[in-house]
């Protein structure tokens, strides 16, 4: 019999989701280079590196479908970055400041 927790995990898991172990998170300058290489690959795999590099332009309000896609990509990129950084290094301002 399948547990309800397994079913929940399967229902929310996406193929491009990533798993960073605690020891792979950015903790400071001591592991920055390894973290940067790892996070760049994860961002490329998830097709959101352009959001981090600033090479994608936010569509206008009139382009509602494109804007919706942009916002989803931006949120995904922020989620990947936040989940890859040690909690004490995460800024506690507004989400727009991240």
C-alpha distance (Angstrom), angle and dihedral (degrees) to the residues before:
residue distance angle dihedral
X1 . . .
X2 3.82 . .
X3 3.78 116.5 .
X4 3.79 119.8 -121.8
X5 3.82 89.1 -122.8
X6 3.80 91.6 57.9
X7 3.81 90.5 49.6
X8 3.81 90.2 50.3
X9 3.81 91.2 49.8
X10 3.79 92.2 49.5
X11 3.79 92.0 47.8
X12 3.81 94.1 53.7
X13 3.81 98.9 35.7
X14 3.79 115.7 103.8
X15 3.82 122.1 -163.7
X16 3.81 92.0 -118.3
X17 3.79 94.7 48.9
X18 3.74 112.5 121.2
X19 3.75 134.2 -147.2
X20 3.79 120.0 -147.3
X21 3.73 116.4 -171.2
X22 3.77 116.7 -136.0
X23 3.81 91.6 -107.4
X24 3.85 91.1 55.4
X25 3.80 95.4 58.8
X26 3.79 121.8 106.3
X27 3.79 107.9 -95.1
X28 3.80 98.6 167.5
X29 3.78 140.0 -70.4
X30 3.80 92.4 -32.9
X31 3.82 93.8 74.3
X32 3.80 102.1 19.0
X33 3.82 98.2 113.0
X34 3.82 94.3 50.1
X35 3.83 90.9 43.1
X36 3.83 91.5 49.2
X37 3.81 92.5 52.7
X38 3.81 91.6 46.7
X39 3.81 95.2 45.9
X40 3.81 93.5 46.4
X41 3.80 89.7 55.8
X42 3.81 91.7 47.8
X43 3.82 91.6 48.7
X44 3.83 91.1 48.6
X45 3.80 92.1 47.7
X46 3.80 89.6 52.1
X47 3.82 91.4 45.7
X48 3.81 94.0 -124.3
X49 3.81 103.8 105.7
X50 3.82 89.8 105.8
X51 3.81 89.6 65.9
X52 3.79 91.4 55.9
X53 3.81 94.0 43.8
X54 3.81 90.9 48.0
X55 3.80 92.7 -126.4
X56 3.81 94.9 125.6
X57 3.79 121.3 79.2
X58 3.77 121.1 -136.8
X59 3.83 109.6 -117.6
X60 3.79 120.7 -124.0
X61 3.80 123.6 -100.3
X62 3.82 89.1 -104.0
X63 3.82 90.2 63.7
X64 3.79 94.0 66.3
X65 3.82 98.4 166.7
X66 3.79 92.9 46.6
X67 3.80 90.6 45.2
X68 3.80 91.7 51.0
X69 3.81 90.6 50.9
X70 3.81 90.3 47.3
X71 3.81 92.9 51.5
X72 3.82 92.0 49.1
X73 3.80 90.5 50.4
X74 3.79 92.3 47.3
X75 3.80 92.1 50.2
X76 3.81 91.3 47.7
X77 3.81 91.2 51.3
X78 3.81 91.5 49.1
X79 3.81 91.1 47.9
X80 3.80 91.8 51.8
X81 3.80 91.7 49.7
X82 3.81 95.3 44.9
X83 3.79 92.4 48.8
X84 3.80 90.6 50.7
X85 3.80 96.6 55.5
X86 3.78 128.5 78.9
X87 3.82 109.0 -104.7
X88 3.80 94.5 -117.0
X89 3.84 90.1 59.8
X90 3.80 96.1 52.4
X91 3.80 112.7 105.5
X92 3.79 112.6 -122.4
X93 3.80 98.4 -147.7
X94 3.78 129.3 104.4
X95 3.81 116.9 -48.9
X96 3.84 88.7 -112.5
X97 3.81 88.7 62.2
X98 3.79 93.4 59.8
